[in-house]
Amino acid sequence: MSLSDFAPALLNVENPVPDDLIDPKGRPVGRRFDVYRNNVVHSLSEALGVAYPVIQKLVGEEFFKAMANVFVRQFPPSSPMMFQFAPEFPIFLESFPPVAHLPYLPDVARSKTVAK
């Protein structure tokens, strides 16, 4: 298995667990991979909330978590440095139908204003 097989499987629940992933005892990882997949998406969603706290406050925590889940699967990190994570978020907000009634959100995201 290559890294190019691993990453898409990690971020897309529609993709099967790569066949050649095994646990320390040599067994297929199966559900363990699903747990890891969930932890990665959850961590990235949390990082998005830290990077865009005003957006999270404006739309509410529950909605933000659902929206972040969609975002991180479409725009996985392109750098291991988390301070560079999610520069595409304002563009995502421009085209995310559930927030179309909030046309100011992309501009707020661009400003990265800190919530108080």
Backbone as CSV, one residue per row, in Angstrom:
resi,resn,N_x,N_y,N_z,CA_x,CA_y,CA_z,C_x,C_y,C_z
1,MET,0.840,-1.170,0.000,0.000,0.000,0.000,0.888,1.238,0.000
2,SER,0.491,2.224,-0.736,1.239,3.465,-0.781,0.484,4.547,-0.014
3,LEU,1.176,5.637,0.250,0.548,6.769,0.915,-0.618,7.290,0.091
4,SER,-0.517,7.205,-1.224,-1.604,7.688,-2.075,-2.860,6.833,-1.937
5,ASP,-2.742,5.595,-1.469,-3.907,4.750,-1.190,-4.453,5.001,0.207
6,PHE,-3.546,5.281,1.130,-3.917,5.425,2.534,-4.746,6.681,2.777
7,ALA,-4.279,7.828,2.306,-4.947,9.094,2.579,-6.385,9.133,2.075
8,PRO,-6.670,8.721,0.837,-8.067,8.739,0.407,-8.960,7.817,1.245
9,ALA,-8.442,6.689,1.653,-9.227,5.773,2.491,-9.450,6.373,3.873
10,LEU,-8.502,7.128,4.339,-8.593,7.725,5.666,-9.676,8.790,5.737
11,LEU,-9.831,9.565,4.692,-10.764,10.686,4.726,-12.099,10.427,4.059
12,ASN,-12.273,9.277,3.436,-13.526,9.000,2.748,-14.099,7.682,3.248
13,VAL,-15.201,7.755,3.972,-15.805,6.541,4.520,-16.356,5.628,3.431
14,GLU,-16.502,6.153,2.236,-16.965,5.333,1.112,-15.853,4.410,0.613
15,ASN,-14.603,4.799,0.851,-13.476,3.973,0.421,-13.267,2.831,1.408
16,PRO,-12.986,1.654,0.905,-12.745,0.533,1.821,-11.412,0.684,2.543
17,VAL,-11.312,-0.014,3.642,-10.046,-0.072,4.369,-9.042,-0.776,3.455
18,PRO,-7.872,-0.197,3.258,-6.879,-0.861,2.407,-6.602,-2.290,2.892
19,ASP,-6.607,-3.229,1.959,-6.471,-4.658,2.281,-5.176,-5.010,3.006
20,ASP,-4.109,-4.326,2.694,-2.824,-4.730,3.246,-2.475,-4.056,4.573
21,LEU,-3.427,-3.371,5.189,-3.185,-2.831,6.520,-3.438,-3.922,7.549
22,ILE,-2.464,-4.112,8.437,-2.600,-5.153,9.449,-2.270,-4.584,10.830
23,ASP,-2.780,-5.241,11.856,-2.473,-4.829,13.223,-1.152,-5.468,13.653
24,PRO,-0.682,-5.176,14.876,0.612,-5.738,15.306,0.656,-7.272,15.321
25,LYS,-0.502,-7.917,15.349,-0.526,-9.386,15.348,-0.720,-9.953,13.943
26,GLY,-0.679,-9.080,12.926,-0.781,-9.544,11.551,-2.199,-9.718,11.040
27,ARG,-3.191,-9.269,11.791,-4.598,-9.393,11.372,-5.032,-8.131,10.634
28,PRO,-6.025,-8.252,9.731,-6.550,-7.050,9.064,-7.069,-6.058,10.115
29,VAL,-6.874,-4.771,9.865,-7.230,-3.769,10.867,-8.732,-3.533,10.994
30,GLY,-9.469,-3.681,9.900,-10.922,-3.564,9.940,-11.419,-2.351,10.699
31,ARG,-12.151,-2.602,11.780,-12.794,-1.526,12.541,-11.788,-0.590,13.212
32,ARG,-10.605,-1.071,13.487,-9.584,-0.200,14.086,-9.288,0.975,13.160
33,PHE,-9.299,0.712,11.867,-9.061,1.782,10.903,-10.208,2.787,10.951
34,ASP,-11.425,2.300,11.122,-12.574,3.205,11.229,-12.441,4.134,12.426
35,VAL,-11.948,3.620,13.541,-11.731,4.448,14.731,-10.667,5.503,14.431
36,TYR,-9.590,5.086,13.804,-8.525,6.017,13.449,-9.054,7.079,12.481
37,ARG,-9.814,6.653,11.501,-10.420,7.554,10.522,-11.268,8.604,11.248
38,ASN,-12.082,8.175,12.174,-12.936,9.092,12.925,-12.095,10.071,13.747
39,ASN,-11.039,9.582,14.382,-10.181,10.453,15.190,-9.486,11.520,14.350
40,VAL,-9.057,11.151,13.167,-8.390,12.115,12.285,-9.368,13.207,11.875
41,VAL,-10.557,12.821,11.443,-11.549,13.812,11.014,-11.966,14.691,12.194
42,HIS,-12.148,14.091,13.355,-12.516,14.864,14.543,-11.419,15.870,14.890
43,SER,-10.178,15.449,14.870,-9.058,16.341,15.193,-8.952,17.492,14.197
44,LEU,-9.120,17.190,12.933,-9.074,18.251,11.920,-10.244,19.212,12.076
45,SER,-11.408,18.691,12.423,-12.576,19.547,12.656,-12.339,20.471,13.847
46,GLU,-11.731,19.934,14.891,-11.397,20.752,16.063,-10.388,21.836,15.678
47,ALA,-9.403,21.483,14.879,-8.404,22.457,14.435,-9.052,23.567,13.613
48,LEU,-10.042,23.208,12.818,-10.754,24.208,12.026,-11.492,25.178,12.950
49,GLY,-12.083,24.659,14.007,-12.757,25.512,14.981,-11.799,26.472,15.670
50,VAL,-10.585,26.011,15.935,-9.561,26.878,16.542,-9.131,27.955,15.545
51,ALA,-9.018,27.583,14.288,-8.584,28.524,13.255,-9.667,29.542,12.906
52,TYR,-10.932,29.155,13.037,-12.058,30.019,12.652,-13.093,30.094,13.773
53,PRO,-12.702,30.626,14.940,-13.629,30.636,16.080,-14.859,31.508,15.880
54,VAL,-14.739,32.582,15.122,-15.900,33.450,14.921,-16.946,32.751,14.064
55,ILE,-16.507,32.043,13.059,-17.463,31.284,12.232,-18.175,30.269,13.108
56,GLN,-17.433,29.577,13.958,-18.051,28.584,14.841,-19.081,29.247,15.753
57,LYS,-18.754,30.416,16.254,-19.685,31.113,17.141,-20.928,31.574,16.372
58,LEU,-20.743,32.049,15.152,-21.865,32.550,14.358,-22.858,31.459,13.956
59,VAL,-22.349,30.285,13.594,-23.248,29.226,13.113,-23.631,28.234,14.202
60,GLY,-22.964,28.284,15.330,-23.246,27.349,16.417,-22.319,26.147,16.341
61,GLU,-22.007,25.624,17.501,-21.027,24.542,17.591,-21.471,23.275,16.856
62,GLU,-22.728,22.887,17.022,-23.205,21.649,16.393,-23.167,21.752,14.873
63,PHE,-23.662,22.864,14.332,-23.641,23.044,12.887,-22.202,23.124,12.389
64,PHE,-21.349,23.847,13.128,-19.951,23.976,12.709,-19.284,22.619,12.618
65,LYS,-19.526,21.753,13.597,-18.918,20.419,13.571,-19.347,19.644,12.326
66,ALA,-20.627,19.719,11.986,-21.119,19.019,10.789,-20.498,19.616,9.526
67,MET,-20.432,20.935,9.476,-19.839,21.604,8.315,-18.346,21.297,8.223
68,ALA,-17.664,21.296,9.349,-16.235,20.990,9.371,-15.973,19.572,8.879
69,ASN,-16.843,18.654,9.236,-16.716,17.270,8.781,-16.720,17.204,7.253
70,VAL,-17.595,17.966,6.641,-17.651,18.014,5.171,-16.381,18.671,4.626
71,PHE,-15.997,19.785,5.235,-14.829,20.519,4.749,-13.550,19.690,4.792
72,VAL,-13.272,19.071,5.936,-11.984,18.371,6.068,-11.874,17.180,5.129
73,ARG,-12.980,16.609,4.742,-12.946,15.510,3.779,-12.698,16.021,2.363
74,GLN,-13.173,17.227,2.079,-12.954,17.813,0.753,-11.601,18.501,0.626
75,PHE,-11.119,19.055,1.736,-9.874,19.820,1.723,-8.942,19.338,2.832
76,PRO,-8.376,18.163,2.682,-7.454,17.681,3.712,-6.215,18.576,3.768
77,PRO,-5.515,18.549,4.880,-4.319,19.389,4.995,-3.317,19.092,3.880
78,SER,-2.729,20.149,3.367,-1.696,19.974,2.335,-0.309,20.145,2.935
79,SER,-0.258,20.451,4.219,1.009,20.644,4.912,0.902,20.017,6.303
80,PRO,1.998,19.507,6.823,1.956,18.976,8.186,1.903,20.090,9.241
81,MET,2.102,21.336,8.824,2.075,22.462,9.756,0.637,22.967,9.896
82,MET,0.059,22.729,11.064,-1.353,23.027,11.257,-1.672,24.515,11.178
83,PHE,-0.705,25.388,11.397,-1.003,26.813,11.260,-1.302,27.181,9.807
84,GLN,-0.986,26.284,8.876,-1.283,26.503,7.460,-2.565,25.785,7.033
85,PHE,-3.276,25.178,7.966,-4.458,24.388,7.643,-5.643,25.276,7.270
86,ALA,-6.336,24.889,6.252,-7.653,25.411,5.851,-7.672,26.802,5.234
87,PRO,-6.700,27.172,4.415,-6.830,28.477,3.754,-7.997,28.500,2.766
88,GLU,-8.489,27.315,2.382,-9.605,27.222,1.422,-10.972,27.413,2.089
89,PHE,-10.998,27.536,3.407,-12.281,27.584,4.111,-13.189,28.727,3.640
90,PRO,-12.699,29.948,3.436,-13.586,30.993,2.925,-14.200,30.640,1.559
91,ILE,-13.421,30.031,0.697,-13.928,29.627,-0.621,-14.976,28.530,-0.458
92,PHE,-14.719,27.589,0.438,-15.686,26.538,0.740,-17.006,27.156,1.192
93,LEU,-16.928,28.137,2.074,-18.151,28.773,2.582,-18.947,29.448,1.472
94,GLU,-18.265,29.983,0.466,-18.956,30.631,-0.657,-19.822,29.664,-1.434
95,SER,-19.454,28.395,-1.429,-20.176,27.423,-2.251,-20.889,26.349,-1.426
96,PHE,-20.964,26.507,-0.115,-21.610,25.516,0.746,-23.083,25.897,0.909
97,PRO,-23.996,25.176,0.242,-25.408,25.573,0.217,-26.058,25.841,1.580
98,PRO,-25.774,25.073,2.622,-26.453,25.353,3.884,-26.149,26.724,4.511
99,VAL,-25.107,27.420,4.043,-24.826,28.752,4.583,-25.018,29.847,3.527
100,ALA,-25.688,29.520,2.450,-25.915,30.501,1.385,-26.693,31.711,1.899
101,HIS,-27.521,31.524,2.909,-28.302,32.636,3.472,-27.461,33.538,4.383
102,LEU,-26.187,33.213,4.561,-25.255,34.003,5.361,-24.093,34.460,4.471
103,PRO,-24.349,35.347,3.526,-23.331,35.702,2.529,-22.088,36.394,3.107
104,TYR,-22.150,36.843,4.332,-21.011,37.506,4.960,-19.991,36.521,5.535
105,LEU,-20.349,35.246,5.681,-19.447,34.272,6.315,-18.076,34.165,5.644
106,PRO,-18.009,34.082,4.318,-16.665,33.991,3.712,-15.772,35.177,4.063
107,ASP,-16.342,36.376,4.093,-15.540,37.545,4.446,-15.108,37.506,5.908
108,VAL,-15.979,37.042,6.780,-15.609,36.894,8.182,-14.477,35.878,8.300
109,ALA,-14.573,34.783,7.558,-13.518,33.764,7.597,-12.197,34.331,7.077
110,ARG,-12.260,35.157,6.076,-11.035,35.760,5.543,-10.358,36.656,6.569
111,SER,-11.152,37.271,7.423,-10.577,38.178,8.408,-9.976,37.428,9.600
112,LYS,-10.431,36.182,9.833,-9.960,35.357,10.949,-10.003,36.111,12.280
113,THR,-11.067,36.860,12.455,-11.257,37.606,13.689,-11.402,36.645,14.855
114,VAL,-10.806,36.980,15.975,-10.865,36.139,17.154,-12.155,36.406,17.913
115,ALA,-12.865,35.331,18.277,-14.099,35.464,19.050,-13.765,35.822,20.491
116,LYS,-14.628,36.591,21.105,-14.444,36.955,22.532,-15.470,36.242,23.362
